[in-house]
Amino acid sequence: MKLLRIISSIKPEKGGPINAARQIDRLINASACSIEVLTLDEEFSTDYPAKVHFTGPSRLGYGFNSNIEHWLEKNAHQYDFFIINGLWQYHGFAARKVLNKSCRPYIVYTHGMLDPWFKKAFPLKHLKKWLYWPWGEYKILRDAKAVIFTSEEERIRARESFWLYKAKELVTAYGTSGPPLNRQVLSDQYLTKNPELINKRIILFLSRIHEKKGCDLLIKAFATAAMEHKDLHLVMAGPDQNGYKRKLNELAEQLNIADRISWPGMLQGDDKWGAFYTAEVFCLPSHQENFGIVVAEALACGKPVLISNKVNIWHEIETDMVGFVDEDDTSGTLRNIERWLALDNDTYQKMSRRAEQCFTLRFHIDRAAERLIEIAKEHINDYPRQ
């Protein structure tokens, strides 16, 4: 069975969806199946673990690109099944148009892009989306063999964004691979590179530096907690894609905690895992998160997580008692930090062990790859390749 993943971009800085896809595709290509990737990106050097077909350049924020449509018309017959990742970009529109015409089966991962938070946070953008929805994304979802959600919370919330909605909904596993096991070596290496963190109790944020992620909430809550706990240090790791970091730095200066925050930028490989292993706790007070690959990565490293109830796997975090959950505001973020600080060492160690168990049982990438192959086999139609 040969699959094709269709996605707007494979650049790592685009966040969780492509980084999870990278790990899933590596596993698929190590199985009896194979997968390739079609993207709107212009060609660049990449170590992606599958053959990549670049169709860029693309135009406008929508990613308009007639090349992807022409490529699919010429090559779709070579594949048995198609996976569309994400909404609101031209790749989905082009894929539905060509695949429906040639009777080729596809599924769609929405990756939280139907969350009603966007409607409330960006009402003008939502109005523009409504103009496009009836003849664009609505039809893409309606005609898919399945629309994939990575948590029950995401599935339920997706129904609230547009009253015109029809989809064959399916909730399935998602996640990430396990971390390297040489945790002490990686931690020591990271501390050697960042000596200001030695002997500190580190709160780690690792995601895009973006308003949606609740970065300002974390800085404000940290400022309050740091007044009583002089050994606290906050690491704000991630790419700054829209200049939001400057406002956050100004906020930290106003709160007199700028010297207690590190901004290492985007972390990958050993640096990323070193940051996880060096931290005592992971915090993501996001206003909207369909899954949160970084939450799963923190659990894999045995780190309790402090998250908002807008991270859609919050039920699992509470059920497994592997962190604390509260509202996506400053008070809720502070309560999470204070609950963690109130733990004695024995209770913390037990929570840390449960975190690793939670990851293994719920969020390991092996199951996500297996389930994707199962879904493809379940939905491949009887049409011969044309």
Disulfide bonds with the S-S distance in Angstrom:
none
